[in-house]
Amino acid sequence: MLKLFYSPGACSIVSHIALEESGAEFEPVRVTLAQAEHLKPEYLEINPHARVPALGTGHGVVTENIAILNLIADLFGKDGSVPRDDPYAAARCNELLGWFASTVHISFAQIWRAARFTRDESIHPAIVAGGRENLENQFAEIEALSGEGWLAGGRFTAADSYALTFFRWGRRIGMDMAAFSRWAAHLERLLERPAVQRVLEREGLAPAEFQPA
Ligand SMILES: N[C@@H](CCC(=O)N[C@@H](CS)C(=O)NCC(=O)O)C(=O)O
């Protein structure tokens, strides 16, 4: 059986939602980052990069959200991962996932993990400030992308779940999320999905954490 290694509220929630939407049987395994469980030797054997998500499969462990999401799409072909019936819809979804993982996520890393960019602590405040500035522009872009439809490929995909995650993180770093009303309305529709509700409950997260304070 597939095993998903996740931490509550981390970007692993994107793969978690995709698996839950797929209807596949899987075992969710909690690796709590706040308790440094991802640094323990037993987890480093699963993912030497010390990150979640990781997906245990009958063909070894797959890491990196985008690889996991594309595998879930190939295995199950359901909404919530990456479209499989239209190559252009798949490209749009992967395009957005790539930008989220390589750029928006990294702005948060600047704020929460400045030491990853330089050991020189005197530069950390500038790295953190740069992360915030980048996020202001990136969040404005997500707001502009949000509307009546889904973010990519004309259906619910992992890109929508990634945006859900960022909204909560935005609140955690004290950004004024009330400024993003289209994005918040978009997430309200996501929060109505039973699979999303089940994942939030399993991770111990309240739906209100994904809406403006
Ligand atoms: N490139 C990886 C990034 C995964 C990642 O950074 N995960 C975070 C949680 S959102 C993590 O495990 N952080 C642990 C740490 O930074 O020590 C992916 O897209 O899966």
The ligand as an ORCA input file, in Angstrom:
! r2SCAN-3c Opt
* xyz 0 1
  N      11.119     20.701     -3.230
  C      10.391     19.992     -2.201
  C      10.270     20.884     -1.003
  C       9.692     20.169      0.160
  C       9.791     21.033      1.405
  O      10.554     22.029      1.480
  N       9.026     20.639      2.406
  C       9.067     21.347      3.654
  C       7.674     21.409      4.255
  S       6.649     22.552      3.375
  C       9.972     20.619      4.614
  O       9.969     19.404      4.666
  N      10.744     21.379      5.387
  C      11.627     20.848      6.359
  C      12.799     21.754      6.550
  O      12.876     22.767      5.844
  O      13.640     21.460      7.388
  C       9.011     19.596     -2.745
  O       8.482     20.349     -3.562
  O       8.484     18.548     -2.330
*
